[in-house]
């Protein structure tokens, strides 16, 4: 056991409080990682607000970067001292995992959202011995240390700043992977991104890197529209009543692809109207039910893609994102605002008020 500090959710919808905790030793296929950075994602906040009370107290966090401190007896490809990115958990055995689509692992819900390891145990406890639920996206990286199954750990170059590495584990690969792994646009395709947060801007950077033209961002926040243009967007529009007409004009009659990160039903209906025949709509935003006019989908031959984690195999795709970053084509650092871990409340507030696109917690 080791003493750690963890940001704890005591009840659904309450603030995170940083407290002392105890973390167990790694099992045979687990890796003990000392965190150096952890991204804050809207998924952490929306999930924490609706998290089952029976699975509290709980530690969230799912965009971790760190250094390996110890490995379990059966871990072959990682060693103490390795710099790593943490990502979602998958079983490695089901049909989706063996087909290189681990984001759709058939055991994914139990491994990522059960509040513990897949067997129901948790490696964390509070200082008084109270079990502390963990294993969010296989990691719970809102803590100074995390125990992670080896499949959720990807080695990174040691010179890559942790604040760049951390967002790659979820937001970066979700946005970029949706474009590069699922939509696979041809150079010159018109692509629109709805929502210029961390995921949307990751999709935008990938679209620019893939040679899409035009690339258009849509967001209500002026600073995010400006950032989108500085990252290579041809234009950035307000989501106002003239949006569809503006998009159709910019894209020569309709976009080939629309990536939605908002989950807003009205934005999704506008997306269908802004697509050209046989266009593709990728759904990334968390939301409730949405009603589409089926005749609009049928008459235009629209393809609708639901996408998790960019449909990526992290051990293959994260190094590809690093290579794009090395070439200056995926400058994720331009999205990042850093906060000390103990100031997680300030990071959450900055994400909620829009003043930070991608808050990243840093550790001493």
C-alpha positions as CSV (number, residue, x, y, z in Angstrom):
1,X,0.0,0.0,0.0
2,X,1.1,3.6,-0.6
3,X,-0.3,6.9,0.6
4,X,-1.7,9.0,-2.3
5,X,-3.8,12.2,-2.8
6,X,-7.0,11.8,-4.7
7,X,-9.8,14.1,-5.8
8,X,-12.9,12.5,-4.3
9,X,-16.5,12.8,-5.3
10,X,-18.5,12.1,-2.1
11,X,-22.0,12.2,-3.6
12,X,-23.4,12.8,-7.1
13,X,-23.1,16.4,-8.2
14,X,-20.9,17.5,-5.3
15,X,-17.5,19.2,-5.8
16,X,-14.3,17.2,-5.9
17,X,-12.3,17.4,-2.7
18,X,-8.6,16.4,-2.6
19,X,-8.0,14.0,0.3
20,X,-5.5,11.4,1.5
21,X,-6.1,7.8,0.3
22,X,-4.3,4.4,0.2
23,X,-3.5,2.6,-3.0
24,X,-2.7,-1.1,-3.3
25,X,0.1,-2.8,-5.1
26,X,-0.1,-3.8,-8.8
27,X,-1.6,-7.1,-9.7
28,X,0.1,-9.3,-12.3
29,X,-1.2,-7.3,-15.4
30,X,-1.3,-3.9,-13.7
31,X,0.9,-0.9,-13.9
32,X,1.5,1.6,-11.1
33,X,1.8,5.1,-12.6
34,X,2.8,8.3,-10.8
35,X,0.7,11.0,-12.5
36,X,2.4,14.0,-14.0
37,X,-0.7,15.5,-15.7
38,X,-4.4,14.7,-16.0
39,X,-6.9,16.4,-18.4
40,X,-10.3,17.5,-17.2
41,X,-13.0,16.5,-19.7
42,X,-16.8,17.3,-19.9
43,X,-17.3,13.6,-19.5
44,X,-15.9,13.7,-16.0
45,X,-18.3,16.4,-15.0
46,X,-21.4,15.1,-16.7
47,X,-20.8,11.6,-15.4
48,X,-20.0,12.7,-11.9
49,X,-23.3,14.7,-11.8
50,X,-25.3,11.5,-12.5
51,X,-23.0,8.9,-10.9
52,X,-24.9,6.3,-8.8
53,X,-24.8,7.2,-5.1
54,X,-24.1,3.5,-4.3
55,X,-20.7,3.8,-6.1
56,X,-19.5,6.8,-4.0
57,X,-17.1,7.9,-2.8
58,X,-15.5,7.8,-6.2
59,X,-12.4,9.1,-8.1
60,X,-12.8,10.2,-11.7
61,X,-10.2,11.3,-14.3
62,X,-9.5,9.6,-17.6
63,X,-6.9,11.6,-19.4
64,X,-3.8,10.7,-17.5
65,X,-0.1,11.1,-18.2
66,X,2.7,9.9,-16.0
67,X,5.7,7.8,-15.3
68,X,5.7,4.1,-14.5
69,X,6.8,3.3,-10.9
70,X,6.2,-0.4,-10.8
71,X,4.7,-3.2,-13.0
72,X,3.0,-6.5,-12.2
73,X,4.8,-9.8,-12.6
74,X,3.1,-10.5,-16.0
75,X,3.7,-7.1,-17.7
76,X,6.1,-7.5,-20.5
77,X,6.2,-4.3,-22.6
78,X,6.5,-1.6,-19.9
79,X,9.1,-0.9,-17.2
80,X,9.7,1.5,-14.4
81,X,10.7,5.0,-15.7
82,X,8.6,4.8,-18.9
83,X,6.7,7.9,-19.7
84,X,3.1,6.9,-20.6
85,X,-0.3,8.0,-21.6
86,X,-3.3,6.4,-19.9
87,X,-6.5,5.6,-21.9
88,X,-9.7,3.5,-21.7
89,X,-9.8,-0.1,-20.6
90,X,-10.7,-3.0,-22.9
91,X,-10.5,-6.8,-22.5
92,X,-8.3,-7.6,-25.5
93,X,-10.2,-10.9,-26.1
94,X,-13.7,-10.1,-27.6
95,X,-14.4,-9.8,-31.3
96,X,-14.3,-6.0,-31.2
97,X,-10.9,-5.9,-29.5
98,X,-9.3,-8.6,-31.7
99,X,-10.6,-6.7,-34.8
100,X,-8.7,-3.6,-33.6
101,X,-11.9,-1.7,-32.4
102,X,-11.4,-1.8,-28.6
103,X,-13.5,1.3,-28.0
104,X,-16.5,-1.1,-28.6
105,X,-15.2,-3.8,-26.3
106,X,-18.0,-6.1,-25.3
107,X,-16.9,-5.9,-21.7
108,X,-16.2,-2.2,-21.9
109,X,-18.9,-1.0,-19.6
110,X,-17.8,-3.2,-16.7
111,X,-14.2,-2.4,-17.2
112,X,-14.6,1.4,-17.4
113,X,-17.8,2.4,-15.5
114,X,-18.3,-0.1,-12.7
115,X,-16.5,1.9,-10.1
116,X,-13.7,-0.6,-9.7
117,X,-11.7,-3.3,-11.4
118,X,-13.6,-5.7,-13.7
119,X,-13.9,-8.2,-10.8
120,X,-15.6,-5.6,-8.5
121,X,-12.7,-4.8,-6.3
122,X,-11.1,-1.4,-5.9
123,X,-7.4,-0.7,-5.3
124,X,-8.2,2.6,-3.4
125,X,-9.4,3.3,0.1
126,X,-9.7,6.4,2.2
127,X,-7.3,6.9,5.1
128,X,-9.9,5.5,7.5
129,X,-10.2,2.3,5.5
130,X,-13.5,3.2,3.7
131,X,-13.4,1.6,0.1
132,X,-12.9,4.3,-2.5
133,X,-14.4,3.5,-5.9
134,X,-12.1,3.9,-8.8
135,X,-11.2,2.5,-12.2
136,X,-13.0,5.3,-14.2
137,X,-12.1,4.6,-17.8
138,X,-9.8,2.0,-16.3
139,X,-7.6,4.6,-14.5
140,X,-9.1,7.3,-12.2
141,X,-6.3,9.7,-12.9
142,X,-7.5,12.5,-10.6
143,X,-5.0,11.2,-8.1
144,X,-1.2,11.4,-7.6
145,X,-1.0,7.7,-8.6
146,X,-3.1,5.2,-10.5
147,X,-3.2,1.5,-11.0
148,X,-4.0,0.7,-14.6
149,X,-4.3,-2.5,-16.6
150,X,-1.4,-2.8,-19.1
151,X,-3.8,-2.5,-22.1
152,X,-4.7,1.0,-21.0
153,X,-1.0,2.2,-20.9
154,X,0.8,3.5,-24.0
155,X,4.5,4.5,-23.9
156,X,5.2,8.1,-24.9
157,X,8.5,9.9,-25.8
158,X,10.1,11.2,-22.6
159,X,10.6,14.7,-24.1
160,X,6.8,15.2,-24.8
161,X,5.4,17.6,-22.1
162,X,2.9,15.8,-19.9
163,X,0.3,18.6,-20.5
164,X,0.4,17.6,-24.2
165,X,0.3,13.8,-23.5
166,X,-2.7,13.9,-21.1
167,X,-5.4,15.1,-23.6
168,X,-4.4,12.5,-26.1
169,X,-5.8,9.7,-23.9
170,X,-9.4,10.7,-24.6
171,X,-10.3,14.1,-26.1
172,X,-7.5,14.2,-28.6
173,X,-8.0,10.7,-29.9
174,X,-11.8,11.1,-29.8
175,X,-11.8,14.1,-32.1
176,X,-8.9,13.2,-34.3
177,X,-9.8,9.6,-34.5
178,X,-13.3,10.4,-35.7
179,X,-11.9,12.1,-38.7
180,X,-8.9,9.9,-39.4
181,X,-10.2,6.5,-38.4
182,X,-13.9,6.7,-39.1
183,X,-14.8,9.4,-41.7
184,X,-11.5,9.2,-43.5
185,X,-12.0,12.3,-45.7
186,X,-10.3,12.7,-49.0
187,X,-8.2,15.8,-49.6
188,X,-10.5,18.7,-50.6
189,X,-13.5,17.3,-48.8
190,X,-15.6,20.0,-46.9
191,X,-15.8,19.2,-43.2
192,X,-17.7,21.1,-40.5
193,X,-17.2,20.8,-36.7
194,X,-20.0,21.7,-34.4
195,X,-18.6,22.7,-31.1
196,X,-15.1,24.1,-30.7
197,X,-14.1,22.6,-27.4
198,X,-11.2,20.2,-26.9
199,X,-12.8,17.3,-28.8
200,X,-14.1,19.6,-31.6
201,X,-10.8,21.4,-32.1
202,X,-9.0,18.0,-32.1
203,X,-11.3,17.0,-35.0
204,X,-10.6,20.3,-36.7
205,X,-6.8,19.9,-36.5
206,X,-7.0,16.4,-37.9
207,X,-9.2,17.6,-40.7
208,X,-6.7,20.3,-41.6
209,X,-3.9,17.8,-41.4
210,X,-5.9,15.5,-43.8
211,X,-6.2,18.2,-46.3
212,X,-9.9,19.0,-46.0
213,X,-11.0,22.2,-47.6
214,X,-12.9,24.1,-46.4
215,X,-12.9,23.3,-42.7
216,X,-15.5,25.2,-40.8
217,X,-16.0,25.5,-37.0
218,X,-19.3,26.5,-35.3
219,X,-19.3,27.7,-31.7
220,X,-21.1,30.5,-29.7
221,X,-17.9,31.6,-28.0
222,X,-15.9,34.2,-29.9
223,X,-12.5,33.2,-28.4
224,X,-13.0,29.6,-29.5
225,X,-14.0,30.7,-33.0
226,X,-10.8,32.8,-33.2
227,X,-8.8,29.8,-31.9
228,X,-10.3,27.6,-34.6
229,X,-9.3,30.0,-37.3
230,X,-5.8,30.2,-36.0
231,X,-5.6,26.4,-36.0
232,X,-6.5,26.3,-39.7
233,X,-10.2,26.6,-40.0
234,X,-11.3,28.4,-43.2
235,X,-14.1,30.1,-41.3
236,X,-15.8,30.0,-37.9
237,X,-19.5,30.7,-37.5
238,X,-22.1,31.5,-34.8
239,X,-24.8,28.8,-34.4
240,X,-27.5,31.4,-35.3
241,X,-30.5,31.2,-37.6
242,X,-28.4,31.7,-40.7
243,X,-26.1,28.8,-39.9
244,X,-27.3,26.3,-42.5
245,X,-27.3,28.9,-45.3
246,X,-23.8,30.0,-44.3
247,X,-22.5,26.5,-44.2
248,X,-24.0,25.5,-47.6
249,X,-22.5,28.7,-49.1
250,X,-19.0,28.0,-47.6
251,X,-19.0,24.3,-48.7
252,X,-20.3,24.8,-52.2
253,X,-23.7,23.4,-51.6
254,X,-23.2,21.2,-48.6
255,X,-20.5,19.6,-46.5
256,X,-19.1,16.1,-47.1
257,X,-18.7,15.5,-43.4
258,X,-20.1,17.1,-40.2
259,X,-18.6,16.2,-36.8
260,X,-21.0,17.1,-33.9
261,X,-19.6,17.4,-30.4
262,X,-22.7,19.2,-28.9
263,X,-25.3,16.5,-28.6
264,X,-27.9,19.2,-29.2
265,X,-30.9,18.0,-31.1
266,X,-31.4,21.3,-33.0
267,X,-27.8,21.4,-34.0
268,X,-28.0,17.8,-35.3
269,X,-31.0,18.6,-37.4
270,X,-29.2,21.6,-38.9
271,X,-26.2,19.3,-39.6
272,X,-28.4,17.1,-41.8
273,X,-29.6,20.1,-43.7
274,X,-26.0,21.3,-44.1
275,X,-24.8,18.1,-45.6
276,X,-24.6,17.3,-49.3
277,X,-26.1,14.1,-50.8
278,X,-24.3,11.0,-49.4
279,X,-22.7,13.1,-46.7
280,X,-21.7,11.7,-43.3
281,X,-22.7,12.9,-39.8
282,X,-20.5,11.8,-36.9
283,X,-22.0,11.9,-33.4
284,X,-19.7,12.5,-30.5
285,X,-21.6,14.7,-28.1
286,X,-23.3,13.3,-25.1
287,X,-27.0,14.0,-25.1
288,X,-30.5,12.5,-24.9
289,X,-32.9,11.5,-27.7
290,X,-33.0,13.3,-31.0
291,X,-35.7,13.0,-33.7
292,X,-34.6,13.2,-37.4
293,X,-36.8,13.6,-40.4
294,X,-36.2,10.1,-41.9
295,X,-37.1,11.3,-45.4
296,X,-34.3,13.9,-45.2
297,X,-31.8,11.1,-44.3
298,X,-33.1,8.7,-47.0
299,X,-33.5,11.3,-49.8
300,X,-29.9,12.6,-49.3
301,X,-28.4,9.2,-48.5
302,X,-26.9,10.5,-45.2
303,X,-24.7,8.2,-43.2
304,X,-24.9,8.6,-39.5
305,X,-21.9,7.4,-37.4
306,X,-21.9,7.0,-33.6
307,X,-18.3,7.2,-32.5
308,X,-16.6,6.3,-29.2
309,X,-12.9,7.2,-28.5
310,X,-12.4,8.0,-32.2
311,X,-12.8,4.3,-33.0
312,X,-9.1,4.0,-32.2
313,X,-6.8,1.3,-31.1
314,X,-4.8,3.6,-28.7
315,X,-1.5,1.6,-28.9
316,X,-1.5,2.2,-32.7
317,X,-3.2,5.6,-32.9
318,X,-1.7,7.6,-30.1
319,X,1.8,7.2,-31.6
320,X,0.3,8.5,-34.9
321,X,-1.0,11.6,-33.1
322,X,2.4,12.1,-31.5
323,X,3.9,12.0,-35.0
324,X,1.4,14.6,-36.2
325,X,2.4,16.7,-33.3
326,X,6.1,16.4,-34.1
327,X,5.2,17.8,-37.6
328,X,3.3,20.7,-36.2
329,X,0.0,19.4,-37.5
330,X,-1.6,18.6,-34.1
331,X,-0.6,21.4,-31.7
332,X,-2.7,20.3,-28.8
333,X,-0.8,22.5,-26.4
334,X,-2.6,25.5,-27.9
335,X,-5.8,24.1,-26.3
336,X,-4.3,23.6,-22.8
337,X,-4.5,25.7,-19.7
338,X,-2.7,24.1,-16.7
339,X,-3.8,24.1,-13.1
340,X,-2.1,22.6,-10.0
341,X,-3.8,19.3,-9.0
342,X,-4.8,20.7,-5.6
343,X,-6.7,23.5,-7.5
344,X,-9.0,21.1,-9.4
345,X,-12.0,23.2,-8.4
346,X,-10.6,26.1,-10.4
347,X,-10.0,23.9,-13.4
348,X,-13.6,22.6,-13.3
349,X,-14.9,26.2,-13.0
350,X,-12.8,27.3,-16.0
351,X,-14.2,24.4,-18.1
352,X,-17.8,25.2,-17.1
353,X,-17.5,29.0,-17.9
354,X,-15.6,28.4,-21.1
355,X,-12.5,30.3,-20.1
356,X,-10.4,27.1,-20.6
357,X,-10.8,24.8,-23.6
358,X,-8.8,22.0,-22.1
359,X,-7.9,22.3,-18.4
360,X,-5.0,20.0,-17.5
361,X,-4.1,19.3,-13.9
362,X,-0.3,19.1,-13.2
363,X,1.4,17.3,-10.3
364,X,4.6,18.2,-8.5
